[in-house]
Amino acid sequence: MKKIQRCQWVTDDEIYIHYHDKEWGVPIYDDNILFEFLVLESMQAGLNWLTILKKRENFRKAFDDFNVERIAKYNEMKVQALLNDPGIIRNQLKIRATINNATKFIDIQKEQGSFSNYLWAYVDNKPILNYWKYQEEVPTTTELSEQLARDMKKRGFKFLGPTICYAYMQAVGLVNDHTQCFLR
């Protein structure tokens, strides 16, 4: 039986394989899922993505199924509870940024009709298909991710730079960076 060829970054971990095969690079338009990935990408900063994927269900429970309205209302007691939750990344800056970003996410929803409208406008509502041959060619930032990061920071988002924004764009399908892969 011939082995399925996947992007070079995918390990043989079943969680990683499932994420790569079913989620990474698939266009997402649902604001709830877009917010989930925004939280997860911010939490991933400085860490391995597999670490985040393994804690994903814990994040889901700790952050009320990524309900943006609930998260925007978190108080100091909830922050302290999150800081004491061993199932998630207990970084105070990242936790507080998540709460802040929930309020900014809602602001964009009100202004643009949905966060999806805002985000997808960056790519004229259709995914960018890159044709990198090797994983080493895939950038960690682009001019577009820098524009997105600049605008989001101007709007008050925290813990989001061009690298996180590019990873986010890849994760939610704005950019398709599959290389030498059956999903290409």
C-alpha positions as CSV (number, residue, x, y, z in Angstrom):
1,M,0.0,0.0,0.0
2,K,1.4,3.4,-1.0
3,K,1.9,5.9,1.8
4,I,-0.1,9.1,1.5
5,Q,2.3,12.1,1.0
6,R,1.7,15.0,3.3
7,C,3.4,18.3,3.9
8,Q,6.8,17.8,5.5
9,W,5.8,19.4,8.8
10,V,3.3,16.7,9.6
11,T,4.5,14.0,12.1
12,D,3.0,10.6,12.5
13,D,0.9,11.8,15.5
14,E,-2.7,11.1,14.8
15,I,-3.8,14.5,16.1
16,Y,-1.4,16.2,13.6
17,I,-2.5,14.0,10.7
18,H,-6.2,14.7,11.4
19,Y,-5.5,18.4,11.7
20,H,-3.5,18.5,8.5
21,D,-5.9,16.3,6.4
22,K,-9.2,17.8,7.6
23,E,-8.6,21.4,8.8
24,W,-5.3,23.1,7.8
25,G,-5.9,25.3,4.8
26,V,-9.6,24.6,4.5
27,P,-11.4,27.9,4.0
28,I,-13.4,28.8,7.2
29,Y,-16.1,31.5,7.1
30,D,-17.8,30.7,10.5
31,D,-17.0,33.5,13.0
32,N,-17.0,31.0,15.9
33,I,-14.3,28.9,14.3
34,L,-12.4,31.9,13.2
35,F,-12.3,33.1,16.8
36,E,-11.2,29.7,18.0
37,F,-8.2,29.7,15.6
38,L,-7.4,33.2,16.6
39,V,-7.2,32.2,20.2
40,L,-5.2,29.0,19.4
41,E,-2.7,30.8,17.2
42,S,-2.1,33.4,19.8
43,M,-1.6,30.7,22.5
44,Q,0.8,28.9,20.2
45,A,3.3,31.8,20.0
46,G,6.7,30.4,21.1
47,L,5.4,26.9,21.4
48,N,4.9,23.8,19.2
49,W,1.6,23.6,17.3
50,L,1.2,20.0,18.3
51,T,1.2,21.1,22.0
52,I,-1.8,23.4,21.3
53,L,-3.6,20.7,19.3
54,K,-3.2,18.3,22.2
55,K,-4.7,20.9,24.6
56,R,-7.4,22.0,22.2
57,E,-10.3,20.3,24.1
58,N,-9.0,21.8,27.3
59,F,-9.0,25.2,25.8
60,R,-12.5,24.6,24.5
61,K,-13.7,23.8,28.0
62,A,-11.7,26.6,29.7
63,F,-12.8,29.2,27.2
64,D,-16.6,28.4,27.1
65,D,-16.4,26.7,23.6
66,F,-14.6,29.9,22.3
67,N,-17.8,31.9,22.8
68,V,-16.6,35.4,22.0
69,E,-19.4,37.2,23.8
70,R,-18.8,35.2,27.0
71,I,-15.0,35.7,26.8
72,A,-15.4,39.4,26.3
73,K,-17.1,39.6,29.7
74,Y,-14.5,37.6,31.7
75,N,-13.6,39.2,35.0
76,E,-10.5,39.0,37.2
77,M,-11.9,35.9,39.0
78,K,-12.1,34.1,35.7
79,V,-8.6,35.2,34.7
80,Q,-7.3,33.7,37.9
81,A,-9.2,30.5,37.3
82,L,-7.6,30.3,33.9
83,L,-4.2,30.9,35.3
84,N,-4.7,28.0,37.6
85,D,-6.0,25.6,34.9
86,P,-3.2,23.0,34.2
87,G,-5.0,21.9,31.0
88,I,-4.2,25.1,29.1
89,I,-1.3,27.4,28.5
90,R,-1.2,29.5,31.7
91,N,0.4,32.6,30.3
92,Q,-1.1,35.7,31.8
93,L,-0.3,37.9,28.8
94,K,-1.9,35.4,26.4
95,I,-5.0,34.9,28.6
96,R,-5.6,38.6,29.0
97,A,-4.9,39.2,25.3
98,T,-7.6,36.6,24.5
99,I,-10.2,38.5,26.6
100,N,-9.1,41.8,25.0
101,N,-9.2,40.3,21.5
102,A,-12.7,39.0,22.1
103,T,-13.9,42.6,22.6
104,K,-12.1,43.7,19.4
105,F,-13.4,40.8,17.5
106,I,-17.0,41.8,18.4
107,D,-16.2,45.4,17.4
108,I,-15.2,44.2,13.9
109,Q,-18.4,42.0,13.7
110,K,-20.5,45.1,14.4
111,E,-18.6,47.2,11.9
112,Q,-18.3,44.7,9.1
113,G,-21.3,42.4,9.6
114,S,-19.0,39.5,10.6
115,F,-15.4,38.9,11.3
116,S,-15.4,36.6,8.3
117,N,-16.2,39.6,6.0
118,Y,-13.3,41.6,7.4
119,L,-10.8,38.8,7.2
120,W,-11.7,37.4,3.7
121,A,-11.6,40.9,2.2
122,Y,-7.8,40.7,2.6
123,V,-7.8,38.0,-0.1
124,D,-10.7,39.3,-2.2
125,N,-12.8,36.5,-0.8
126,K,-10.8,33.6,-2.4
127,P,-7.9,31.7,-1.1
128,I,-4.4,32.4,-2.2
129,L,-2.9,29.2,-3.7
130,N,0.8,29.2,-3.3
131,Y,2.9,26.7,-5.2
132,W,5.9,26.1,-3.0
133,K,7.7,23.0,-3.9
134,Y,9.6,22.6,-0.5
135,Q,8.6,23.4,3.0
136,E,11.7,25.6,3.4
137,E,10.3,27.9,0.7
138,V,7.1,28.7,2.7
139,P,7.5,32.1,4.4
140,T,6.7,32.8,8.0
141,T,5.3,36.3,7.1
142,T,4.2,38.0,4.0
143,E,3.3,41.6,3.1
144,L,-0.3,40.6,3.5
145,S,0.2,39.1,7.0
146,E,2.0,42.3,7.9
147,Q,-0.9,44.4,6.7
148,L,-3.4,42.3,8.6
149,A,-1.3,42.4,11.8
150,R,-0.9,46.2,11.5
151,D,-4.6,46.7,11.1
152,M,-5.5,44.4,13.9
153,K,-3.0,46.1,16.2
154,K,-4.4,49.5,15.2
155,R,-7.8,48.1,16.2
156,G,-6.5,47.1,19.6
157,F,-5.7,43.4,19.2
158,K,-2.9,42.1,21.3
159,F,-0.4,39.2,20.9
160,L,-0.8,39.1,17.1
161,G,2.1,39.9,14.9
162,P,2.8,39.2,11.2
163,T,4.0,35.6,11.9
164,I,1.0,34.7,14.0
165,C,-1.2,36.3,11.4
166,Y,0.4,34.3,8.6
167,A,0.0,31.0,10.5
168,Y,-3.7,32.1,11.1
169,M,-4.2,32.8,7.5
170,Q,-2.8,29.3,6.6
171,A,-4.9,27.6,9.3
172,V,-8.2,29.1,8.3
173,G,-7.7,28.7,4.5
174,L,-7.0,32.2,3.4
175,V,-3.7,30.8,2.1
176,N,-3.1,27.3,0.8
177,D,0.6,26.4,1.5
178,H,0.4,22.6,1.1
179,T,3.7,21.4,-0.4
180,Q,4.3,18.1,-2.1
181,C,1.1,16.9,-0.6
182,F,-2.0,14.9,-1.6
183,L,-4.0,18.0,-0.7
184,R,-2.2,20.2,-3.3
